[in-house]
Structures are given as C-alpha cells and as structure tokens.
C-alpha cells in the first residue's frame, strides 16, 4: 500500500494498516519486465517510475496505445480493425504494458459469417476482429499481450491460434448443422427450424415462443399499411423472424439472435425484405442503435415491441422504479424511434387495444385448459373413490365460474390498461423529445390526448411551435394570446357565461377591430388547411400573420366598451382568436 502526504517539507508516509499490510513509500513495476522495488516521493514520481518499470498507469493511455498500434498493424496489410469500445476498455483494464500482436484465422473458418467470428473471438478470447474492407470478411485477429516476449510474440500467437481454431471448429459445426435445415428450403425450411419453439415458454403467463410469433405476425399485418409495407410480406416475415432462436448457433451465442436469422433467411432463399426483418426486428437495442430502415423490418420490429408491451401490461407486470427485467422501457423507446423515423401518421392505439384483448383471451384460454386438466384428474379420482366426485365437481364448477369472471373483468379493464400503457409510452416520448432539443413546456403544449398515439405528429408540431416561439412574431403572439385569454376568462367569470358564439364582423366599428376581423377570416382557413395536411410549420406561419392586427387591436380598441352589444362582440372576437390558436397547441403550457 502506498500512502503519502506531500507537504512543503517533502513526502511523509501516512502509517495506515489494512489486512496486516502497513503503508509505505515503496512500489514495484511490471511483474516480469520491472526492475524491482522503488521508493516514491510523490504522484508524478510514482507515474514516471512505473513507466520506467513497464507499467502504464493511465487506462486511457493504455487504450490509446492499443488502438493506435492495432489500427497501424491492420492498415499495413490493407485491413481495418472492427471498432469495439467496450472490448477496448476491457482489454486496457487487463494489461499493464500492452503489446499488440496480429494473428491469422485458419482458412477453414473464413467462410463463417463475420458476426460469428467477431462474437466468438470477443467473448472467448478478448480478440479484436480485423476486417477486409473490400469483402467485409473477418480475416485476422488482434490480441494484446501483457509482456514483450523475446520471440516477438510468436509463441503467444501460436497458442492463441490453436485455442481459436478449437473455438471456431465448434462455431463451424453449429453453422453447418443449421444451414442443412434451411439452405434452399424457403419459408418451409425456416418454419422447420422454428418448430421447436412451440415447446419453448416465453413467459408462463404469456405462452410459448410459437404463440408469441403468431401474435406478432397478426400485428404485423395490421400495422403494415401505416408504414407503407405489404401486409402479406410483413406477416410472412414475422413468422420466420424468430426462427433462429431454435438454431444451434444462437443457443451457443444468444447475442447473435436476429443477426443469424438474416443469414439463415438468405440461405433459405427468402426475399431480402424478409431477411432484413429477421436481422433487424430487435432494433433499436439502445439510444445509439440504428432504427430499421426497410418498411417490412420496421413493421415487424414495431409488432414485436407492441406485443411485448401489451402482453406485460395485460398480466400487470410493469416496470417499477429501476426494475425493468423485460426491458419494456427500451421497447417503448424503440417503438417511438421507429414511428418517428418512418413518419407514421396513423394512430396505433386501436391496434394496441386489439393486441391487449388477444392477450386477455389467450390467458383465459390457458386457464380453461388448466381447468380441463383438473376435470380429468377429478374424473380419475372419482373412479378410485366414489365419494370424492361430488366435492370435486362442486370445486371444479366454482373454479370455472371464477375463471370466467376473471376473464370478463380483465377484458373490461383493457381500455384502462391501454390508457396506462399510453401514459407510459408518453413519458418515454417526452424523454425522446427532450433529447431532440425540444423545450419541456413546448412538449407539454402539444401533449393533447388526441395526439397521444400519433407520435410523429406531436414531434412535428412541437418542432414547428418551438421555431415560431424563437421569433419576434411568436413571442408577441404568445403575449397576445395570454392577454386575450385573461380578458375573456375574467369577463366570463363576471358575467357567469361563456363568449363562445361567433362574432359578427358587421358590428365592428374601429379600424383596428375591422382589421383583426379581416385577418382572422383570412388566417383561419389557412390554418385549417395546414393542420389537415399536418403542415405544422405552415400553420404556425399562417398564425404569425395575426401579430400586427392583434397588436393594433389592443393598442386602439377598448374591449369593455360602454355599449353592451359592442363589448360582447369584441369578447366573442377575442374568444375566436383564442380558439383558433388552441387548435394548434395548449398555449397556457408555455412558460416565459
């Protein structure tokens, strides 16, 4: 233990003890390359003497050295190192004096998918993959030793290559076995690979993986038109997308699920959109992961995430606090990112309701099947001992009634549960919008219930509103809205009535009053047309034309005129202005 207190007089050892070891001012360098113990006078002296003793103290410096030497070695052969920041940080933490060595992958293994090579080398041996940029193949590997060997690392590389060959032999065996099931077999081959999933439980309350695939396929057909995808192709893609979960390769390397599905689908001869859906339907896996670009892949990804969310809401297993074992927050954010990226303008809430109800029906059906099993048991017991049959039958009837009542109650809760799910997704959307640089008050201003499920619409509206508020016209319009709203609210409270009847332009007497009537009559249809076309920037631009007439109105016109008819008409005019602006957003949510 090194423990020093540095003062103007020099370094003083702090006499602490831990585990029977007393602190001192003595340290050592590398276990094999160092030069024995040395005394330390301060931190800079410590770092310098460690460097001389073949220990790089700073892990960031070690990582930089590894990456620099690895990329230079690959560049010299016209290759490139596959970037992996996590692996780089891990390896930098495993070595004190990094020595980069490049090895070859046996020719027998070069035909393996690059993801298989990369995953196997990373997981088992902490190797970096070296890729041929012309072909995309992984052809070599980088390993990082912790010692500068006398033979230049030849012995280290030889041992590593023997171990790697054994590892990759297993991977090649899995790959070839899986290919035999699907190669050239089309959708039938993929279905045969997926057949064992009928016996794999996804969740005890949500059925098997095969049942989940059926639900996703049904959802994909419904969702497809919203993304401009072919419903038949989307459903077919969903049915094969998870086939690789039953493959030997994914059993060995679960992190390759999806990726291997794409390879198997291509080997089976399926259309590229279906292969892309197999590969990409889990995406995005995180905030930096890409969203599926192909419409079929995006449709299947959306269906997959919707089934997850509605299913776990149906069984009331929602994320709580920091606990989210099924990554439902990630699923919700993934849905949002897909909807935004593909500019989905159709509501998905009704599809979600149907998905939720299907879960409820399937849960009830499983309960009924369980009760049938109990009935068989009761029958068997009755044959053994006749006295038990009456009690067993009564108990069974009671259980059946309870199950039916529970199923009906669950179906009745579907709307409430889906509204709860919508709120959950809404919270994730607000986070996503803030990440896009949108103000929290602008986000709240467009958070009307009518837009809750039309994510892309809310984002577009918020962006247009924030742009308008950043202009002088926008700031003045906000001030005018507040002034008009306050006047109307105060007078409505005083009179005990609303001023929501249409104002009469013929009763306007002041030029500024007539000007506001004219501009409002011109702007209103322009705003309506823009909103119908979901051109929110156009709607905001149209409203900006109100700025000057509104300013003039408040400067030159007395709203609370002595003439009662004139006062009422002017209050109706201000209410009409307020109503028009409210069609775009909730302006009360905007803060100074």
C-alpha positions as CSV (number, residue, x, y, z in Angstrom):
1,X,0.0,0.0,0.0
2,X,1.3,3.4,-1.0
3,X,0.1,6.2,1.2
4,X,1.9,9.6,1.2
5,X,1.1,13.1,2.4
6,X,3.0,15.7,0.4
7,X,3.9,18.9,2.2
8,X,6.4,21.8,1.5
9,X,8.9,19.8,3.6
10,X,8.5,16.7,1.4
11,X,6.6,13.4,1.3
12,X,5.6,11.8,4.6
13,X,4.4,8.3,4.9
14,X,0.9,8.0,6.4
15,X,1.0,5.0,8.8
16,X,-2.2,3.2,7.9
17,X,-2.7,-0.5,8.0
18,X,-5.2,-2.8,6.2
19,X,-5.3,-6.6,6.2
20,X,-2.0,-6.8,8.0
21,X,-0.2,-4.6,5.4
22,X,1.3,-1.4,6.6
23,X,1.5,1.5,4.1
24,X,4.9,2.7,2.9
25,X,6.6,4.7,0.1
26,X,7.7,1.6,-1.8
27,X,6.1,0.1,-5.0
28,X,7.1,-2.1,-7.9
29,X,6.7,-2.1,-11.6
30,X,5.7,-4.9,-14.1
31,X,5.8,-8.4,-12.6
32,X,8.2,-9.7,-15.3
33,X,9.6,-6.6,-17.0
34,X,10.1,-4.4,-13.9
35,X,13.4,-3.7,-12.1
36,X,12.4,-4.5,-8.6
37,X,11.1,-2.2,-5.7
38,X,11.5,1.6,-5.8
39,X,10.7,4.4,-3.5
40,X,8.1,7.1,-4.4
41,X,8.3,10.8,-3.5
42,X,5.0,11.9,-5.0
43,X,2.4,11.1,-7.6
44,X,4.4,12.4,-10.6
45,X,7.5,10.4,-9.4
46,X,5.2,7.4,-8.9
47,X,3.9,7.6,-12.5
48,X,7.3,8.1,-14.0
49,X,8.9,5.2,-12.2
50,X,6.0,2.9,-13.1
51,X,6.5,3.8,-16.7
52,X,10.2,3.0,-16.4
53,X,9.1,-0.3,-14.8
54,X,6.9,-1.1,-17.8
55,X,3.6,-0.2,-16.3
56,X,1.4,2.4,-18.0
57,X,-0.6,3.9,-15.1
58,X,-3.5,5.6,-17.0
59,X,-6.0,3.2,-18.5
60,X,-7.0,5.7,-21.2
61,X,-3.4,5.9,-22.3
62,X,-3.2,2.1,-22.5
63,X,-6.4,2.1,-24.6
64,X,-5.0,4.8,-26.9
65,X,-1.8,2.8,-27.3
66,X,-3.6,-0.4,-28.1
67,X,-5.9,1.2,-30.6
68,X,-3.1,3.1,-32.3
69,X,-0.9,0.0,-32.7
70,X,-3.7,-2.2,-33.7
71,X,-5.0,0.1,-36.5
72,X,-1.5,0.7,-37.7
73,X,-0.8,-3.1,-38.0
74,X,-4.1,-3.6,-39.9
75,X,-3.5,-0.6,-42.2
76,X,-0.1,-2.0,-43.2
77,X,-1.9,-5.0,-44.7
78,X,-4.8,-3.1,-46.2
79,X,-7.2,-4.2,-43.5
80,X,-9.2,-2.4,-40.7
81,X,-9.9,-3.2,-37.1
82,X,-13.6,-3.6,-36.2
83,X,-14.3,-0.9,-33.7
84,X,-15.5,-2.1,-30.3
85,X,-15.2,0.5,-27.5
86,X,-16.4,-1.9,-24.8
87,X,-13.8,-4.6,-25.7
88,X,-11.1,-1.9,-25.9
89,X,-11.9,-0.7,-22.4
90,X,-11.9,-4.2,-21.1
91,X,-8.6,-5.2,-22.6
92,X,-7.0,-1.9,-21.5
93,X,-8.0,-2.9,-17.9
94,X,-6.4,-6.4,-18.2
95,X,-2.9,-5.3,-19.2
96,X,-0.2,-3.1,-17.7
97,X,2.2,-3.0,-20.6
98,X,0.1,-3.7,-23.8
99,X,1.9,-5.4,-26.7
100,X,-0.3,-5.7,-29.8
101,X,0.0,-8.9,-31.9
102,X,-1.8,-9.8,-35.1
103,X,-2.7,-13.4,-35.9
104,X,-4.3,-15.3,-38.7
105,X,-7.6,-17.1,-38.8
106,X,-7.5,-20.5,-40.3
107,X,-8.7,-20.7,-43.9
108,X,-11.3,-23.3,-42.9
109,X,-13.1,-20.7,-40.9
110,X,-13.1,-17.7,-43.2
111,X,-16.4,-18.7,-44.7
112,X,-18.2,-18.2,-41.3
113,X,-20.4,-15.1,-41.0
114,X,-18.3,-12.2,-39.8
115,X,-20.6,-11.7,-36.8
116,X,-19.9,-15.3,-35.7
117,X,-16.1,-14.8,-35.9
118,X,-16.3,-11.5,-34.2
119,X,-18.5,-12.7,-31.4
120,X,-16.6,-15.9,-30.8
121,X,-13.2,-14.2,-30.7
122,X,-14.5,-11.4,-28.4
123,X,-16.4,-13.5,-25.9
124,X,-14.0,-16.3,-25.5
125,X,-10.6,-14.7,-26.1
126,X,-10.9,-10.9,-26.0
127,X,-9.6,-10.7,-29.5
128,X,-10.3,-7.7,-31.8
129,X,-11.5,-8.6,-35.3
130,X,-9.6,-7.4,-38.4
131,X,-11.8,-7.0,-41.5
132,X,-11.1,-6.8,-45.2
133,X,-12.9,-3.6,-46.2
134,X,-13.2,-4.9,-49.8
135,X,-15.1,-8.1,-48.9
136,X,-16.4,-7.4,-45.4
137,X,-14.8,-10.7,-44.3
138,X,-13.0,-11.1,-40.9
139,X,-9.6,-12.4,-41.9
140,X,-7.3,-11.8,-38.9
141,X,-7.4,-11.0,-35.3
142,X,-5.6,-8.7,-32.8
143,X,-4.6,-10.0,-29.4
144,X,-3.0,-7.8,-26.7
145,X,-0.2,-9.4,-24.6
146,X,1.0,-8.1,-21.3
147,X,4.6,-8.7,-22.0
148,X,7.2,-8.0,-24.7
149,X,8.2,-11.6,-25.5
150,X,11.8,-12.4,-26.7
151,X,10.5,-14.1,-29.8
152,X,8.4,-11.2,-30.8
153,X,5.2,-12.9,-29.6
154,X,5.4,-15.9,-31.9
155,X,4.8,-18.4,-29.1
156,X,1.9,-16.4,-27.7
157,X,0.3,-16.2,-31.2
158,X,0.8,-19.9,-31.8
159,X,-1.0,-20.8,-28.5
160,X,-3.8,-18.3,-29.2
161,X,-4.3,-19.6,-32.7
162,X,-4.6,-23.2,-31.5
163,X,-7.2,-22.2,-28.9
164,X,-9.0,-20.1,-31.5
165,X,-9.1,-23.0,-34.0
166,X,-10.8,-25.2,-31.4
167,X,-13.4,-22.5,-30.6
168,X,-14.1,-21.8,-34.3
169,X,-14.4,-25.5,-35.1
170,X,-17.4,-25.6,-32.7
171,X,-18.9,-22.5,-34.4
172,X,-18.4,-24.0,-37.8
173,X,-20.1,-27.2,-36.7
174,X,-23.2,-25.2,-35.4
175,X,-23.3,-23.1,-38.6
176,X,-23.2,-26.1,-41.0
177,X,-25.8,-28.0,-39.0
178,X,-28.1,-25.0,-39.1
179,X,-27.6,-24.5,-42.8
180,X,-28.6,-28.1,-43.5
181,X,-32.0,-27.4,-42.1
182,X,-32.7,-24.2,-44.2
183,X,-30.5,-24.0,-47.3
184,X,-32.7,-23.6,-50.3
185,X,-35.8,-24.7,-48.4
186,X,-37.5,-21.3,-48.4
187,X,-40.1,-20.4,-45.8
188,X,-40.7,-24.1,-45.1
189,X,-37.1,-24.6,-44.0
190,X,-37.3,-21.6,-41.7
191,X,-40.6,-22.9,-40.3
192,X,-39.0,-26.3,-39.7
193,X,-36.1,-24.6,-37.8
194,X,-38.7,-22.7,-35.7
195,X,-40.8,-25.8,-34.9
196,X,-39.2,-26.5,-31.5
197,X,-40.3,-23.0,-30.3
198,X,-43.8,-24.5,-29.7
199,X,-42.2,-26.1,-26.6
200,X,-40.2,-23.1,-25.5
201,X,-42.0,-20.9,-22.9
202,X,-41.7,-17.2,-23.5
203,X,-43.4,-16.4,-20.2
204,X,-45.5,-18.6,-18.0
205,X,-48.5,-16.2,-18.3
206,X,-47.9,-15.3,-22.0
207,X,-47.4,-18.7,-23.6
208,X,-44.8,-20.1,-25.8
209,X,-42.5,-18.5,-28.3
210,X,-44.6,-20.0,-31.1
211,X,-47.8,-18.4,-29.6
212,X,-45.9,-15.1,-29.4
213,X,-44.8,-15.4,-33.1
214,X,-48.5,-15.9,-34.1
215,X,-49.4,-12.7,-32.3
216,X,-46.5,-10.7,-33.8
217,X,-47.5,-12.0,-37.3
218,X,-51.1,-10.9,-36.8
219,X,-49.9,-7.5,-35.5
220,X,-47.5,-7.0,-38.4
221,X,-50.4,-7.5,-40.9
222,X,-52.4,-4.8,-39.1
223,X,-49.5,-2.4,-38.7
224,X,-48.0,-2.7,-42.2
225,X,-50.3,-0.2,-44.0
226,X,-49.2,2.5,-41.6
227,X,-45.6,2.1,-42.7
228,X,-46.4,1.6,-46.4
229,X,-45.4,-2.1,-46.2
230,X,-47.1,-5.1,-47.9
231,X,-49.3,-6.8,-45.3
232,X,-48.8,-10.3,-46.7
233,X,-45.0,-9.9,-46.8
234,X,-44.9,-8.4,-43.3
235,X,-46.9,-11.3,-41.9
236,X,-44.6,-13.8,-43.6
237,X,-41.5,-12.0,-42.4
238,X,-42.9,-12.0,-38.8
239,X,-43.5,-15.8,-38.9
240,X,-39.8,-16.5,-39.7
241,X,-38.2,-13.6,-37.8
242,X,-37.5,-15.6,-34.6
243,X,-36.7,-19.0,-36.2
244,X,-33.1,-18.6,-35.3
245,X,-34.0,-18.8,-31.6
246,X,-34.1,-22.6,-32.2
247,X,-30.8,-22.7,-34.0
248,X,-27.6,-24.2,-32.6
249,X,-25.6,-21.1,-33.2
250,X,-28.0,-18.8,-31.3
251,X,-28.2,-21.4,-28.5
252,X,-24.4,-21.0,-28.2
253,X,-24.3,-17.3,-28.8
254,X,-27.6,-15.7,-27.7
255,X,-26.4,-12.2,-28.6
256,X,-26.5,-13.3,-32.3
257,X,-30.2,-13.7,-32.4
258,X,-31.6,-11.7,-35.3
259,X,-28.3,-11.5,-37.0
260,X,-28.2,-15.2,-37.6
261,X,-31.8,-15.1,-38.6
262,X,-30.9,-12.8,-41.5
263,X,-28.1,-15.2,-42.6
264,X,-30.4,-18.3,-42.4
265,X,-33.2,-16.5,-44.3
266,X,-30.8,-15.6,-47.2
267,X,-29.5,-19.1,-47.2
268,X,-33.1,-20.3,-47.4
269,X,-33.7,-18.1,-50.5
270,X,-36.2,-15.8,-48.9
271,X,-36.7,-12.3,-50.3
272,X,-34.3,-9.7,-49.0
273,X,-37.0,-7.7,-47.1
274,X,-37.8,-10.9,-45.1
275,X,-34.1,-11.5,-44.4
276,X,-33.7,-7.8,-43.3
277,X,-36.7,-8.2,-41.0
278,X,-35.1,-11.3,-39.4
279,X,-31.9,-9.4,-38.9
280,X,-33.2,-6.0,-37.7
281,X,-36.5,-6.6,-35.9
282,X,-34.9,-6.4,-32.4
283,X,-33.7,-2.9,-33.2
284,X,-33.2,-0.3,-31.9
285,X,-31.4,-2.0,-28.9
286,X,-30.4,1.3,-27.4
287,X,-30.3,5.0,-27.9
288,X,-27.3,4.8,-30.3
289,X,-28.5,1.8,-32.2
290,X,-29.9,2.2,-35.7
291,X,-33.6,2.1,-36.4
292,X,-34.7,-0.5,-39.1
293,X,-34.9,1.3,-42.4
294,X,-36.7,-1.2,-44.5
295,X,-40.6,-0.9,-44.1
296,X,-41.0,-4.7,-43.6
297,X,-38.3,-4.8,-41.0
298,X,-39.7,-1.7,-39.2
299,X,-43.2,-3.2,-39.3
300,X,-42.0,-6.5,-37.7
301,X,-39.9,-4.6,-35.1
302,X,-42.9,-2.4,-34.2
303,X,-45.2,-5.5,-33.9
304,X,-42.6,-7.3,-31.7
305,X,-42.4,-4.4,-29.3
306,X,-46.1,-3.8,-29.2
307,X,-46.7,-7.5,-28.3
308,X,-44.2,-7.1,-25.5
309,X,-45.7,-4.0,-24.1
310,X,-49.4,-5.0,-24.3
311,X,-48.6,-8.5,-23.0
312,X,-46.8,-7.4,-19.9
313,X,-49.5,-4.8,-19.2
314,X,-52.1,-7.5,-19.6
315,X,-50.5,-9.5,-16.9
316,X,-49.8,-6.4,-14.8
317,X,-46.0,-6.8,-14.8
318,X,-45.0,-3.2,-15.4
319,X,-41.6,-1.7,-14.8
320,X,-41.3,-0.4,-11.2
321,X,-38.6,2.1,-10.1
322,X,-35.3,1.0,-11.5
323,X,-36.5,-2.6,-12.1
324,X,-37.3,-3.4,-15.7
325,X,-36.4,-7.1,-16.2
326,X,-38.1,-7.4,-19.6
327,X,-36.6,-4.1,-21.0
328,X,-40.1,-2.6,-21.5
329,X,-38.7,1.0,-21.3
330,X,-36.3,0.1,-24.1
331,X,-39.2,-1.4,-26.1
332,X,-41.3,1.7,-25.7
333,X,-38.4,4.0,-26.8
334,X,-37.8,1.7,-29.7
335,X,-41.4,2.0,-30.8
336,X,-41.2,5.7,-30.6
337,X,-38.0,6.0,-32.6
338,X,-39.4,3.7,-35.4
339,X,-42.6,5.7,-35.6
340,X,-40.7,9.0,-35.8
341,X,-38.1,7.7,-38.3
342,X,-40.8,6.3,-40.6
343,X,-43.1,9.3,-40.1
344,X,-46.0,7.1,-39.1
345,X,-49.2,9.3,-39.2
346,X,-51.8,6.7,-38.4
347,X,-52.9,6.0,-34.8
348,X,-51.7,2.7,-33.4
349,X,-53.8,2.9,-30.2
350,X,-56.7,0.8,-31.6
351,X,-54.3,-1.9,-32.8
352,X,-52.8,-1.9,-29.3
353,X,-56.3,-2.4,-27.8
354,X,-56.9,-5.4,-30.0
355,X,-53.4,-6.8,-29.2
356,X,-54.2,-6.4,-25.5
357,X,-57.5,-8.1,-25.8
358,X,-55.9,-11.0,-27.6
359,X,-53.5,-11.5,-24.7
360,X,-56.5,-11.5,-22.3
361,X,-58.3,-14.1,-24.5
362,X,-55.3,-16.3,-24.6
363,X,-54.7,-16.1,-20.8
364,X,-58.3,-17.1,-20.3
365,X,-58.0,-20.0,-22.7
366,X,-54.9,-21.3,-20.9
367,X,-56.9,-21.1,-17.6
368,X,-59.7,-23.1,-19.2
369,X,-57.2,-25.7,-20.5
370,X,-55.8,-26.0,-17.0
371,X,-59.3,-26.5,-15.6
372,X,-59.9,-29.2,-18.1
373,X,-56.8,-31.0,-16.8
374,X,-58.3,-30.6,-13.3
375,X,-61.5,-32.2,-14.6
376,X,-59.6,-35.2,-15.9
377,X,-58.0,-35.5,-12.5
378,X,-61.3,-35.3,-10.7
379,X,-62.7,-38.0,-13.0
380,X,-59.8,-40.3,-12.4
381,X,-60.1,-39.8,-8.6
382,X,-63.9,-40.5,-8.8
383,X,-63.2,-43.9,-10.3
384,X,-60.9,-44.7,-7.4
385,X,-63.2,-43.4,-4.7
386,X,-66.8,-42.5,-5.5
387,X,-67.4,-40.2,-2.5
388,X,-65.0,-37.6,-3.9
389,X,-66.8,-37.0,-7.2
390,X,-69.5,-34.7,-5.7
391,X,-66.9,-32.5,-3.9
392,X,-64.6,-32.4,-6.9
393,X,-67.4,-31.4,-9.3
394,X,-68.5,-28.6,-7.0
395,X,-65.0,-27.3,-6.6
396,X,-64.4,-27.5,-10.4
397,X,-67.7,-25.6,-11.1
398,X,-66.6,-22.9,-8.7
399,X,-63.2,-22.7,-10.3
400,X,-64.7,-22.4,-13.8
401,X,-67.0,-19.6,-12.7
402,X,-64.1,-17.8,-11.1
403,X,-62.0,-18.1,-14.2
404,X,-64.8,-16.9,-16.5
405,X,-65.5,-13.9,-14.1
406,X,-61.8,-13.1,-14.1
407,X,-61.6,-13.2,-17.9
408,X,-64.6,-10.9,-18.2
409,X,-63.2,-8.4,-15.7
410,X,-59.8,-8.4,-17.5
411,X,-61.5,-7.7,-20.8
412,X,-63.3,-4.8,-19.2
413,X,-60.0,-3.4,-17.9
414,X,-58.5,-3.3,-21.4
415,X,-59.2,0.3,-22.1
416,X,-58.0,1.4,-18.7
417,X,-54.8,-0.7,-19.0
418,X,-54.2,0.6,-22.5
419,X,-54.5,4.2,-21.3
420,X,-52.0,3.3,-18.6
421,X,-49.7,1.9,-21.3
422,X,-50.3,5.0,-23.4
423,X,-49.1,7.2,-20.5
424,X,-46.0,5.0,-20.1
425,X,-45.2,5.4,-23.8
426,X,-46.0,9.1,-23.5
427,X,-43.4,9.5,-20.7
428,X,-40.8,7.9,-22.9
429,X,-41.8,10.1,-25.8
430,X,-41.2,13.2,-23.7
431,X,-37.7,12.0,-22.9
432,X,-37.1,11.4,-26.6
433,X,-38.4,14.8,-27.5
434,X,-36.1,16.5,-24.9
435,X,-33.2,14.6,-26.3
436,X,-34.1,16.1,-29.7
437,X,-33.6,19.6,-28.1
438,X,-37.3,20.4,-27.6
439,X,-38.3,22.6,-24.6
440,X,-40.3,20.8,-21.8
441,X,-43.1,23.5,-21.9
442,X,-43.4,23.1,-25.7
443,X,-43.6,19.3,-25.3
444,X,-46.5,19.8,-22.8
445,X,-48.2,22.3,-25.1
446,X,-48.6,19.7,-27.8
447,X,-49.4,16.8,-25.4
448,X,-53.1,16.7,-26.2
449,X,-54.9,13.4,-25.7
450,X,-55.9,13.3,-29.4
451,X,-52.2,13.1,-30.4
452,X,-51.0,10.7,-27.8
453,X,-50.8,7.8,-30.2
454,X,-49.7,9.8,-33.2
455,X,-46.1,10.2,-32.2
456,X,-44.7,11.7,-35.4
457,X,-47.5,14.4,-35.4
458,X,-46.6,15.5,-31.9
459,X,-42.9,15.8,-32.7
460,X,-43.5,17.7,-35.9
461,X,-45.9,20.1,-34.1
462,X,-43.5,20.7,-31.2
463,X,-40.6,21.4,-33.6
464,X,-42.7,23.9,-35.5
465,X,-44.0,25.6,-32.4
466,X,-40.5,25.9,-30.9
467,X,-39.3,27.5,-34.1
468,X,-42.2,30.0,-34.0
469,X,-41.6,30.9,-30.4
470,X,-38.0,31.7,-31.2
471,X,-39.1,34.6,-33.4
472,X,-40.4,38.0,-32.5
473,X,-43.8,37.2,-34.1
474,X,-44.1,34.1,-31.9
475,X,-43.2,35.9,-28.7
476,X,-45.8,38.7,-29.5
477,X,-48.4,36.1,-30.4
478,X,-47.9,34.3,-27.1
479,X,-48.3,37.7,-25.3
480,X,-51.5,38.4,-27.3
481,X,-53.0,35.0,-26.5
482,X,-52.4,35.5,-22.8
483,X,-53.9,38.9,-22.9
484,X,-57.0,37.8,-24.8
485,X,-57.4,34.7,-22.7
486,X,-57.2,36.6,-19.4
487,X,-59.7,39.2,-20.6
488,X,-62.2,36.6,-21.8
489,X,-61.8,34.5,-18.7
490,X,-62.3,37.5,-16.3
491,X,-65.3,38.8,-18.1
492,X,-66.8,35.3,-18.5
493,X,-66.5,34.8,-14.7
494,X,-68.0,38.3,-14.1
495,X,-71.0,37.6,-16.4
496,X,-71.4,34.0,-15.5
497,X,-71.4,32.9,-19.1
498,X,-69.0,31.9,-22.0
499,X,-68.5,34.1,-25.1
500,X,-68.2,31.2,-27.5
501,X,-70.8,32.4,-30.0
502,X,-69.4,33.5,-33.4
503,X,-68.6,37.2,-33.5
504,X,-70.3,39.5,-36.1
505,X,-67.9,41.4,-38.4
506,X,-70.7,43.8,-39.4
507,X,-70.7,45.1,-35.8
508,X,-67.0,46.2,-35.8
509,X,-66.7,49.9,-35.8
510,X,-63.0,50.7,-35.1
511,X,-60.5,50.3,-38.0
512,X,-58.2,48.1,-35.8
513,X,-61.2,46.0,-34.9
514,X,-62.2,45.6,-38.5
515,X,-58.6,44.7,-39.4
516,X,-58.5,41.9,-36.9
517,X,-61.8,40.5,-38.2
518,X,-60.5,40.5,-41.7
519,X,-57.1,38.9,-40.9
520,X,-58.8,36.3,-38.7
521,X,-61.2,35.4,-41.6
522,X,-58.2,35.1,-43.9
523,X,-55.9,33.1,-41.5
524,X,-58.5,30.6,-40.1
525,X,-58.9,28.6,-43.4
526,X,-55.2,28.7,-44.0
527,X,-54.5,27.2,-40.5
528,X,-57.2,24.6,-41.0
529,X,-55.8,23.5,-44.4
530,X,-52.3,23.3,-42.9
531,X,-53.4,21.3,-39.9
532,X,-55.4,18.9,-42.2
533,X,-52.2,18.4,-44.2
534,X,-50.2,18.1,-41.0
535,X,-48.1,21.0,-42.2
536,X,-47.5,22.4,-38.7
537,X,-44.8,24.8,-39.9
538,X,-47.3,26.2,-42.4
539,X,-49.9,26.6,-39.6
540,X,-47.5,28.5,-37.4
541,X,-46.5,30.7,-40.3
542,X,-50.2,31.5,-41.0
543,X,-50.8,32.4,-37.4
544,X,-47.8,34.7,-37.4
545,X,-49.8,37.0,-39.7
546,X,-52.1,37.8,-36.8
547,X,-49.4,39.5,-34.9
548,X,-49.8,43.1,-36.3
549,X,-53.6,43.2,-36.3
550,X,-53.7,41.8,-32.7
551,X,-51.2,44.5,-31.6
552,X,-53.2,47.2,-33.3
553,X,-56.4,45.9,-31.7
554,X,-55.1,46.0,-28.2
555,X,-53.5,49.4,-28.8
556,X,-56.6,51.1,-30.3
557,X,-59.7,49.3,-29.1
558,X,-61.4,49.2,-25.7
559,X,-62.8,45.7,-25.2
560,X,-65.1,46.6,-22.3
561,X,-66.9,49.3,-24.1
562,X,-69.9,51.0,-22.6
563,X,-72.1,49.7,-25.4
564,X,-73.1,46.2,-24.1
565,X,-73.6,44.8,-27.6
566,X,-70.2,46.1,-28.8
567,X,-68.5,44.7,-25.6
568,X,-70.0,41.3,-26.2
569,X,-69.0,41.2,-29.8
570,X,-65.4,42.1,-29.0
571,X,-65.2,39.5,-26.3
572,X,-66.5,36.9,-28.9
573,X,-63.8,38.1,-31.3
574,X,-61.1,37.6,-28.7
575,X,-62.5,34.2,-27.9
576,X,-62.5,33.3,-31.6
577,X,-58.8,34.3,-31.7
578,X,-58.1,32.1,-28.6
579,X,-60.0,29.2,-30.1
580,X,-58.0,29.3,-33.3
581,X,-54.7,29.3,-31.5
582,X,-55.8,26.5,-29.3
583,X,-56.4,24.3,-32.4
584,X,-52.6,24.2,-32.7
585,X,-51.5,23.8,-29.1
586,X,-52.2,24.4,-25.5
587,X,-50.6,27.9,-25.2
588,X,-51.2,28.0,-21.4
589,X,-48.4,25.4,-21.0
590,X,-45.7,27.8,-22.5
591,X,-43.5,29.4,-19.8
592,X,-41.6,32.6,-20.1
